[in-house]
Amino acid sequence: MDEKAGAQISKKAFIQSALILLILMIAAGVLTQVLPTGSFQRAEVDGNLEIVADSYAPTSGVIYPVWRWFTAPVEVLWGSDAAMVITIIVFILLVSAAFAVLDKSGILNSVLARIVKRFGKRKYLLLVVLCLFFMLLGAFLGLFEEIVPLVPLMIALSYSLGWDALVGLGMSILATNMGFSAAITNPFTIGVAQELAGLPAFSGWQFRVPIFIAIYLVLIWFLVSYAKKIDRNPEASLIYKEDQADRKRYAALDLDAMASGGGKLGRAALVFGSFVLLIIVLLVAGSQVPFLSDYALPLVGLLFFIGGLLSGFVSGASGKTIGKALLEGMKGMAPGIPLILMAVSIKHIVTAGGVMDTILQAASGTMQSTTPFSAVLIIYVLALILEIFIGSGSAKAFLLIPILVPLADLLGVTRQLTVLAYCFGDGFSNLAYPTNPVLLISLGLAAISYGKWIKWTAKLWLLVVPVTLLFLWLGTLIGLGPR
C-alpha cells in the first residue's frame, strides 16, 4: 500500500486529546454555573484595551445555558478570537500540504540524507546545535507556532539518527518553547508585558541571559541523556512500539542515493527551497515591525505553501503526484481542526459565561497581604493557571499586567520581577497543557499520546521549576530593576 505523504495525525492521539479537551470544556462550563458573574471596567490605552485596576463589580443577568458548552467550539468561529483561530487553521493546512509535497517529491529525504551524512558521526553535536538554534528563535524573536512546519522534518531527522519522535519534538518545538519561556527579547511576552508595566523596552536582559543559559543546559542534559539511552537500547524508547513503522522507514534508507536528490533537478529544488526559506526567516525576523506582526503567521504559511509547491515542480515531480500529496497533507492534518476549536472554546465558555473577570479578581485578591517573594510566586502560579483558559501570552498580558502592577507596587515587588514571573508562568506551561493547539498538533504529527508526553517531560519540568524559582528568589534579593 502506498504510504501517505506528509504528517498524519494518528487516530489514537486525536481521540485522547479530544476526550481531555471535552472534560476541560465541561469543567469550564461548570464554573459558569457555580461562580458569581462580574466584570472589570476597561479603558483604551495607546490603542489597547486594558483593565482598570480596582474596578471589578458583580454583574447580573448573564445566563449561559449548558447546551452552549458543547456548541462553543463552533461559536469561536465568529467570536473575538475568530481571526486568530482561522489564521492558525489555514496556516496548519498550508504548511502540511507543503511538507507533503516535499515528502512525496523526495526533497525532504534528500535534505535529511545530506544532514545525516554530514553529522552522522557527530550527531550529539548536531543535537546541541539544533537545540540552541531553536531556543534562540524563541528567546529573541518569540517564535512558537511558526516552528510547527519544521516538526515533521525534525522527527524524520531524529529517526534517521537512530532516535525516536520524542527527541525530534525535543530538539524542535520543545527547545523553541524553552527559549520562548526563558525569553531575552521575546516581543510577545517580555515586549508586551514591559510596555504595559511602563518599563523600558527589553530592559533587564542582563539578568535574563543567565536564565536562558541555565534552561538551555537543563534541556541539553535532558535530551542527550535520553538519546544516549536509546542508542544503548532502542527498546528503551518510551514510544518504541508506537513509532516502529516510521523508524524502519528511515533506518532502511539509501543515504547516498537520497543525498543526490534526483540529480540536477533535485539540487535545483533544494536551492529554490532554501531561497524561499531565507525569505521566511527574514519575514519572521521583521515580524516585530508593527505592520508585519499582524500578518507574519499567514504570510509564513503562504510562503511555505508556495515554496513547497514550486519546489515539487522544480524537482521534476508530475502534477498528479503533487496534487495527490497536497490532498494527503491537508487530510492528514484535518483532525487537528476540531482540536484547535475545542481548545480555544474553553476561554470562550468562561468569558461568555461572565466568570473570567471573577477568576482574575479572586486570584489577584490573594496577593494583597503577602511577602514580596510570596507575591512573585503567586504571579507565577496565576499565569500557569490562566494558561488553561488563555493560550496567547500577549492576550494574558493585557488581562493580567494592569491588575498585577499596582499590587506589586504596594507589596514592594519590582515591576521587572513581576514581568519575569509572568513570562515564566505563561511560557513553560505552553507544552504542558492539552489546551494548547501547538502541543496538540505536534503530538498528532508524532503519533504520541498526551499521557506519554507528560510522562516523558515530567523530569524536565521537575528541573525547570526549581531553576526558575531560584532566579525569582535572586531577583527578589537584589530588587531586580528597573522599578
Salt bridges, closest charged atoms under 4 A:
ASP2 OD2 - LYS104 NZ 3.15
ASP2 OD2 - LYS324 NZ 2.95
GLU3 OE1 - ARG249 NE 3.13
GLU75 OE1 - ARG68 NH2 2.83
GLU75 OE1 - HIS348 NE2 2.94
ASP81 OD2 - LYS347 NZ 3.18
ASP103 OD1 - ARG249 NH2 3.10
ASP231 OD1 - LYS123 NZ 3.01
GLU242 OE2 - LYS452 NZ 2.54
ASP243 OD1 - ARG247 NH2 3.36
ASP256 OD1 - LYS117 NZ 2.60
GLU328 OE1 - LYS104 NZ 3.54
ASP357 OD2 - ARG42 NH1 2.88
GLU387 OE1 - LYS396 NZ 2.58
ASP409 OD2 - ARG415 NH2 2.71
ASP426 OD1 - LYS396 NZ 2.71
